Each structure stands twice: as structure tokens, then as C-alpha cells.
């Protein structure tokens, strides 16, 4: 073929196949926006949500609900195709032909769910995760489009460019369970395609964050007042504290027989504070009438220094011995004591800055301090 004809043929071939190549290389670009973010306290959910691990129980739980819109901002299609699932209404939990799908029981949908499409996290000020959820797409298709019309369905799942898929807040698993999470300020973090299974034109916009505040009536903290403290460094810690009027029964997260506990002692002039473990196996309930009456019996050893800790409607008492009690003496400022149940349960707090009977290298004796909040322990 003469050189001019060969060159002309190459130009024609490029003109014909260039759009096909560009289309094959075009990728989607997924991002999300949340709406209708609200709290649902003392909520009830379907049994399917519990079966899928979205909730710990069907009743009496606290939820952070949200609606979520997933946008395709990229030039290419998101194409998942056919899940190849059996009839999920009669075979919930079954595997599907497509490995990223499962017949989900959540919310009684009876639909295939695409796993790990969205992750919802609640994180505190330190960045620690205190709650986790995530929508499993049950039918990823266009809820609306700016340009072209919808082109996908439940048997050919995907999301076209300039289109979006919306999950309203009332759907099954469209929440984070926050039962036992403390009142305060947090960040709701949403990640689209958290395991990066989908190739995208831009991976930097997959995470979005919203500030949220949990503001229940009351709190799980209980301020203690009065009583006395005896501290002999390296040998003895004895705490007696009176309790303020009783509060309503806390959730399961504040039962030390389930959640365990820890006794923390801090001298504000000498950090770090000490932590004395009180594992769940050592706790027993006292009586039948008060939720707050529990007794811990320990070995008084190096690994289990507290021989006795009692929580009742009358207050908190603790008797601990061992080398773990290493607050320096004499104490320059007040001593803070906190009995914390579980990670997000009840906290009983006392401040021993009252009248001093003894404060020397031998130890510290104080009594009748004012009521105290848990503020010195907020980083927990």
C-alpha cells in the first residue's frame, strides 16, 4: 500500500475506534451527600436488621438515622450487572452468582444486597470510632439524572454519569446504632466504596463528614459527693463516696456484669492517672430492687488489686491494695476518682479536694469534698 494511502487508513481507523477506546477507559466518580440526619431514641427495628448485624436488638435501641444520596460525577458508567441471586424473599442469607452480592434479610427487603458499598462511622474528637454502620445497596440504579434518563435496573445494576441513587433514612440498616454512646459532639463520617472495589476517576472525594451532637435528656455521668479517701502510695486506696439522687436505669452497656469496669485515680499535678481493672467476671448484682446495686470481689493481687468495690443507691465504696497504686505523695492538688462501667456506660465521679487530715510522704487522708463532675476524665 502506498505511504499516503497507509496514512489515510490509519487516520480513518483512529477516527472509528477512538470513541470506543475513550468509552472503554471512562470511569465513574462516586461521592455522597447525606440528608435527614436525626436521632431515633428507644427505637425498634425489624428482626432482619439484627440478623444482618446492623442492630443489637429489635427494641430499646438508640439510632443515628440518615438519608444518603450517591452521585456518579464521572464520565463513565458504574456497572455492576446482574446479581444472579435466587429468590431472596424465600432464601434470605443465600449466596448469589455475583460474589459481591448476598440475599439480605435486613428490613425484610427480600432483595440482593451489594456488600460494603457504603460505610457509616461515628467518631469522637480524638478520631476514635464509637459507632459503625453501612448501607448494603439492595438495588443500585438511578433515582434521578441531570442529563440522560435511567438505564439500570435491579437485574442490571449500576449508575450512569450525572445520575444519583438515594436511600431514605427509614430503610433497614440506614443508621448507626448509638446505644450507650455518651452525650457529646461527634463526626458522622461516610465513605463510598470503603474497600475500593470499584475503579473510579477520582478516589479523593469518597469520604464526607458531618458534625453531629448526641443530646439525650440527662447523661450517664453520676456526680458523687461527700465521703472520704485514704491513699497510701503503693499500698492502699480506700474510697467512700455518697451518691446524688438516683437516675433512671441505664442500658445494658452500664451493667458491670456485662461491660466490666475500671477504677481510675488521677492527681492533676502528677499524670498519668492509674487504672485499676474490674473485669465483668468479678461482679455480682446485689438484691432485686435497684439496678445500681453491684458488688465486685477481687483477689487483691498485682493484676487484680481491688478486693471490693460496691455500687449502690447510697454511693460507691472501693478497697484496693497493691503496687499499682502509685500516685505520688504528698499530693499537690486534688485527687479525682472515677468508676467507669464499660467504654460508653455509666461513670461515677468524685473529687477529693476537701478537708485534709494527712498529706505527707506516708499518704493522704481527705473527707467531705464537694460534688464532682467527670471533666478531668473527658479524654476517655
C-alpha positions as CSV (number, residue, x, y, z in Angstrom):
1,X,0.0,0.0,0.0
2,X,1.4,3.4,-0.9
3,X,2.5,5.5,2.1
4,X,-0.2,8.1,1.6
5,X,-3.0,5.5,1.5
6,X,-1.5,3.8,4.6
7,X,-1.5,7.1,6.5
8,X,-5.1,7.8,5.3
9,X,-6.2,4.3,6.5
10,X,-4.6,4.9,10.0
11,X,-6.5,8.2,10.3
12,X,-9.8,6.5,9.4
13,X,-9.2,3.7,11.8
14,X,-8.4,6.1,14.6
15,X,-11.5,8.1,13.9
16,X,-13.6,5.0,14.0
17,X,-12.1,3.4,17.2
18,X,-11.1,6.4,19.2
19,X,-14.6,7.0,20.7
20,X,-14.8,3.2,21.6
21,X,-11.4,3.3,23.3
22,X,-12.3,6.5,25.2
23,X,-15.6,5.0,26.3
24,X,-13.8,1.8,27.5
25,X,-11.4,3.9,29.6
26,X,-14.0,6.3,31.1
27,X,-14.6,5.6,34.8
28,X,-17.3,6.6,37.2
29,X,-16.7,9.0,40.1
30,X,-18.7,8.3,43.2
31,X,-19.4,10.6,46.1
32,X,-22.2,11.1,48.5
33,X,-24.3,13.6,50.3
34,X,-26.4,13.0,53.5
35,X,-29.8,14.3,54.4
36,X,-32.4,13.9,57.1
37,X,-29.7,13.2,59.8
38,X,-31.6,12.7,63.0
39,X,-31.6,10.6,66.2
40,X,-34.2,8.0,67.0
41,X,-34.0,7.1,70.7
42,X,-35.6,4.0,72.2
43,X,-36.3,2.8,68.7
44,X,-37.5,-0.5,67.2
45,X,-36.2,-2.2,64.1
46,X,-37.1,-5.4,62.1
47,X,-35.5,-8.7,63.1
48,X,-33.7,-8.7,59.7
49,X,-31.6,-5.8,60.8
50,X,-30.4,-7.7,63.8
51,X,-29.7,-10.8,61.6
52,X,-27.5,-8.7,59.4
53,X,-25.6,-7.2,62.3
54,X,-26.9,-3.6,61.9
55,X,-28.5,-3.5,65.3
56,X,-28.0,-5.3,68.7
57,X,-31.7,-5.8,69.4
58,X,-35.1,-5.2,67.9
59,X,-36.3,-2.8,70.6
60,X,-35.0,-0.3,73.1
61,X,-32.0,0.9,71.0
62,X,-30.8,4.3,70.0
63,X,-30.1,5.1,66.4
64,X,-28.5,7.9,64.3
65,X,-30.5,7.7,61.1
66,X,-29.6,9.4,57.8
67,X,-30.6,9.5,54.2
68,X,-27.8,9.1,51.7
69,X,-27.5,10.1,48.0
70,X,-24.7,8.5,45.9
71,X,-23.8,10.6,42.9
72,X,-21.8,9.5,39.8
73,X,-19.9,12.6,38.8
74,X,-17.6,10.8,36.4
75,X,-17.7,10.4,32.6
76,X,-18.2,6.6,32.8
77,X,-20.8,4.2,33.9
78,X,-20.7,2.3,37.2
79,X,-21.7,-1.1,36.1
80,X,-22.4,-4.0,38.5
81,X,-24.7,-6.0,36.3
82,X,-26.9,-8.9,37.3
83,X,-26.5,-10.2,40.9
84,X,-27.6,-13.7,39.8
85,X,-29.3,-14.3,43.1
86,X,-32.0,-16.9,44.0
87,X,-35.4,-15.7,45.2
88,X,-34.2,-13.7,48.2
89,X,-37.7,-13.5,49.7
90,X,-37.7,-17.2,50.3
91,X,-34.0,-17.8,50.7
92,X,-32.6,-14.9,52.8
93,X,-28.9,-15.0,53.5
94,X,-28.2,-17.1,50.4
95,X,-25.1,-16.5,48.3
96,X,-25.5,-15.1,44.8
97,X,-23.8,-15.7,41.5
98,X,-22.2,-12.3,41.7
99,X,-19.6,-12.6,44.6
100,X,-20.3,-9.1,45.8
101,X,-24.0,-9.7,46.5
102,X,-25.9,-11.7,49.1
103,X,-29.6,-12.2,49.7
104,X,-30.0,-9.9,52.7
105,X,-32.6,-10.3,55.4
106,X,-32.3,-6.6,56.5
107,X,-35.5,-4.8,57.0
108,X,-37.5,-7.6,55.3
109,X,-36.4,-6.3,51.9
110,X,-36.1,-9.8,50.3
111,X,-33.6,-8.2,47.8
112,X,-30.0,-8.8,46.8
113,X,-27.6,-6.6,48.7
114,X,-24.3,-5.3,47.3
115,X,-21.9,-5.7,50.2
116,X,-19.7,-2.9,51.5
117,X,-21.0,-0.2,49.2
118,X,-21.2,2.5,51.9
119,X,-19.7,2.7,55.4
120,X,-21.1,5.0,58.1
121,X,-18.9,5.8,61.1
122,X,-19.4,7.9,64.2
123,X,-16.1,9.2,65.6
124,X,-15.3,11.2,68.6
125,X,-13.0,14.3,69.0
126,X,-9.9,12.1,69.2
127,X,-10.8,10.3,66.0
128,X,-11.8,7.0,67.7
129,X,-14.7,5.1,66.2
130,X,-17.6,4.9,68.6
131,X,-20.3,3.6,66.2
132,X,-20.4,1.8,62.8
133,X,-23.0,1.1,60.2
134,X,-23.2,0.8,56.4
135,X,-25.8,0.6,53.7
136,X,-25.7,-2.5,51.5
137,X,-27.2,-1.4,48.2
138,X,-30.2,-3.6,47.5
139,X,-30.9,-2.3,44.1
140,X,-28.3,0.2,42.8
141,X,-29.9,2.1,40.0
142,X,-30.8,5.7,39.1
143,X,-33.2,7.5,41.3
144,X,-32.8,10.6,39.1
145,X,-30.5,12.1,36.4
146,X,-29.5,15.5,35.2
147,X,-28.9,14.6,31.6
148,X,-29.9,11.2,30.2
149,X,-32.7,9.0,31.6
150,X,-32.2,5.9,33.9
151,X,-30.6,3.0,32.2
152,X,-30.2,0.4,35.0
153,X,-32.5,-1.9,37.0
154,X,-32.4,-4.5,39.8
155,X,-31.2,-7.1,37.3
156,X,-28.7,-4.8,35.6
157,X,-27.4,-2.7,38.5
158,X,-25.3,0.4,38.0
159,X,-25.3,4.2,38.0
160,X,-24.9,6.3,34.8
161,X,-23.0,9.6,34.6
162,X,-24.8,12.6,36.0
163,X,-27.2,10.3,37.9
164,X,-27.8,9.5,41.6
165,X,-29.1,6.8,43.8
166,X,-31.0,7.8,47.0
167,X,-31.5,5.7,50.2
168,X,-34.0,7.4,52.5
169,X,-33.4,7.3,56.3
170,X,-36.3,5.0,57.0
171,X,-34.9,2.0,55.2
172,X,-33.5,-1.1,57.0
173,X,-29.9,-0.6,58.3
174,X,-29.9,3.0,57.2
175,X,-28.4,4.1,60.5
176,X,-25.7,3.8,63.1
177,X,-26.7,2.2,66.4
178,X,-25.5,4.6,69.2
179,X,-26.9,2.7,72.2
180,X,-24.6,3.5,75.1
181,X,-22.7,6.2,73.2
182,X,-22.2,9.2,75.5
183,X,-23.8,12.6,75.1
184,X,-21.5,15.0,73.2
185,X,-20.1,16.2,69.9
186,X,-19.1,13.7,67.2
187,X,-18.4,13.5,63.5
188,X,-20.5,11.4,61.1
189,X,-18.1,10.0,58.5
190,X,-19.5,8.4,55.3
191,X,-17.3,6.5,52.9
192,X,-18.4,5.4,49.5
193,X,-16.8,2.1,48.3
194,X,-14.8,1.8,51.5
195,X,-12.9,-1.3,50.3
196,X,-12.1,0.3,46.9
197,X,-13.6,-2.5,44.9
198,X,-14.8,0.0,42.2
199,X,-12.3,1.7,39.9
200,X,-13.0,5.4,39.8
201,X,-11.8,8.5,38.0
202,X,-11.3,10.3,41.4
203,X,-10.9,8.4,44.7
204,X,-10.3,11.6,46.8
205,X,-14.0,12.6,47.2
206,X,-15.3,9.2,48.6
207,X,-15.3,10.4,52.2
208,X,-17.7,13.1,53.5
209,X,-18.1,14.2,57.1
210,X,-20.9,16.0,59.1
211,X,-20.7,17.3,62.7
212,X,-23.4,15.8,64.9
213,X,-24.4,16.2,68.6
214,X,-25.9,13.5,70.8
215,X,-28.0,15.4,73.3
216,X,-30.1,13.0,75.4
217,X,-32.1,14.2,78.3
218,X,-29.6,13.7,81.1
219,X,-26.3,11.8,80.8
220,X,-24.8,8.6,82.0
221,X,-22.4,10.5,84.4
222,X,-23.2,10.5,88.1
223,X,-21.6,13.1,90.3
224,X,-20.6,11.8,93.8
225,X,-20.3,13.9,96.9
226,X,-19.1,13.7,100.4
227,X,-17.4,10.6,101.8
228,X,-13.6,10.1,102.3
229,X,-10.4,9.0,100.6
230,X,-7.4,7.2,102.1
231,X,-4.3,6.8,99.9
232,X,-1.0,5.2,100.8
233,X,1.1,5.1,97.6
234,X,2.0,1.6,96.6
235,X,-0.2,0.0,99.3
236,X,-3.7,1.2,99.8
237,X,-6.6,3.0,98.2
238,X,-9.9,3.3,100.0
239,X,-12.7,5.4,98.6
240,X,-16.1,6.1,100.2
241,X,-18.5,8.5,98.3
242,X,-22.1,9.4,98.6
243,X,-24.3,9.5,95.6
244,X,-26.7,12.2,94.3
245,X,-30.4,11.2,93.8
246,X,-30.9,8.1,91.8
247,X,-31.2,8.3,88.0
248,X,-33.3,6.1,85.6
249,X,-31.9,2.6,84.9
250,X,-29.1,2.7,82.3
251,X,-28.8,0.5,79.2
252,X,-27.0,-2.8,79.1
253,X,-23.8,-1.0,78.5
254,X,-23.8,0.1,82.1
255,X,-24.2,-3.3,83.7
256,X,-20.7,-4.2,85.0
257,X,-21.5,-7.9,84.9
258,X,-21.6,-7.5,81.1
259,X,-19.4,-4.5,80.3
260,X,-16.9,-4.7,83.1
261,X,-15.5,-1.6,84.7
262,X,-12.3,0.3,85.6
263,X,-11.4,2.5,88.6
264,X,-9.4,5.5,87.6
265,X,-7.5,7.7,90.0
266,X,-5.8,11.0,88.9
267,X,-3.7,13.6,90.7
268,X,-3.9,16.6,88.4
269,X,-0.3,17.5,89.2
270,X,1.0,14.0,88.5
271,X,-0.1,12.4,85.3
272,X,-0.6,9.8,84.0
273,X,-3.5,8.5,86.1
274,X,-3.7,5.0,87.4
275,X,-6.3,2.5,86.1
276,X,-7.4,-0.5,88.2
277,X,-9.3,-3.1,86.1
278,X,-12.6,-4.6,87.4
279,X,-13.5,-7.3,84.8
280,X,-17.1,-8.4,84.3
281,X,-16.4,-11.9,85.8
282,X,-15.9,-10.3,89.3
283,X,-19.2,-8.5,89.5
284,X,-22.5,-9.7,91.1
285,X,-25.8,-8.0,91.5
286,X,-27.0,-7.2,95.0
287,X,-30.7,-7.7,95.7
288,X,-33.6,-7.4,93.3
289,X,-34.8,-3.9,93.6
290,X,-32.1,-1.5,92.4
291,X,-30.4,-1.6,89.1
292,X,-27.4,0.1,90.6
293,X,-26.5,-2.3,93.3
294,X,-23.5,-4.3,92.3
295,X,-20.5,-5.8,94.2
296,X,-17.1,-6.6,92.8
297,X,-14.8,-9.1,94.6
298,X,-11.2,-9.3,93.5
299,X,-8.0,-11.1,94.6
300,X,-6.1,-8.1,95.9
301,X,-3.2,-9.1,93.7
302,X,-0.8,-7.3,91.3
303,X,-3.1,-7.9,88.4
304,X,-6.4,-7.6,90.3
305,X,-5.7,-5.1,93.1
306,X,-9.3,-4.2,94.1
307,X,-10.6,-6.6,96.8
308,X,-14.0,-5.0,97.0
309,X,-16.0,-2.4,95.0
310,X,-19.6,-1.7,95.7
311,X,-22.1,0.4,93.7
312,X,-25.5,1.1,95.4
313,X,-28.1,3.8,95.7
314,X,-26.1,5.0,98.7
315,X,-22.9,5.6,96.8
316,X,-19.6,4.0,95.8
317,X,-17.1,2.2,98.0
318,X,-13.8,0.8,96.9
319,X,-11.0,-1.0,98.8
320,X,-7.9,-1.7,96.7
321,X,-4.3,-2.8,97.7
322,X,-1.2,-3.2,95.6
323,X,1.8,-1.7,93.9
324,X,-0.4,-0.4,91.1
325,X,-1.5,2.4,93.4
326,X,1.4,4.7,92.6
327,X,0.1,8.3,92.9
328,X,2.9,10.4,94.3
329,X,2.7,11.8,97.8
330,X,2.4,14.3,99.2
331,X,-0.3,15.3,96.8
332,X,0.0,18.8,95.5
333,X,-3.7,19.2,94.4
334,X,-7.0,17.4,94.5
335,X,-7.4,13.7,93.7
336,X,-10.1,12.7,91.1
337,X,-11.7,9.3,91.2
338,X,-13.8,7.8,88.5
339,X,-15.6,4.4,88.4
340,X,-16.4,3.8,84.7
341,X,-18.6,0.9,83.5
342,X,-17.7,-0.3,80.0
343,X,-16.5,2.0,77.3
344,X,-19.7,4.0,76.9
345,X,-21.6,3.2,80.0
346,X,-22.2,4.9,83.4
347,X,-19.4,7.0,85.0
348,X,-19.4,7.7,88.8
349,X,-17.0,10.6,89.6
350,X,-15.7,12.2,92.8
351,X,-13.2,14.9,93.5
352,X,-11.2,14.7,96.7
353,X,-10.2,18.3,97.3
354,X,-11.9,18.6,100.7
355,X,-10.5,18.9,104.2
356,X,-7.1,17.3,104.6
357,X,-6.3,15.2,107.7
358,X,-2.9,13.9,106.4
359,X,-0.9,14.8,103.3
360,X,2.7,13.7,103.6
361,X,5.1,11.2,102.1
362,X,3.2,8.5,104.0
363,X,-0.1,9.2,102.3
364,X,-3.2,11.2,102.1
365,X,-6.5,11.3,104.1
366,X,-9.3,13.6,103.0
367,X,-13.0,13.8,103.7
368,X,-16.2,15.7,102.8
369,X,-15.3,17.0,99.4
370,X,-17.8,18.8,97.2
371,X,-19.8,17.1,94.4
372,X,-17.6,16.5,91.3
373,X,-18.2,16.1,87.6
374,X,-16.3,13.8,85.3
375,X,-14.5,16.7,83.5
376,X,-10.9,15.6,84.3
377,X,-11.6,12.3,82.5
378,X,-13.2,13.6,79.3
379,X,-10.4,12.2,77.2
380,X,-11.9,8.7,77.9
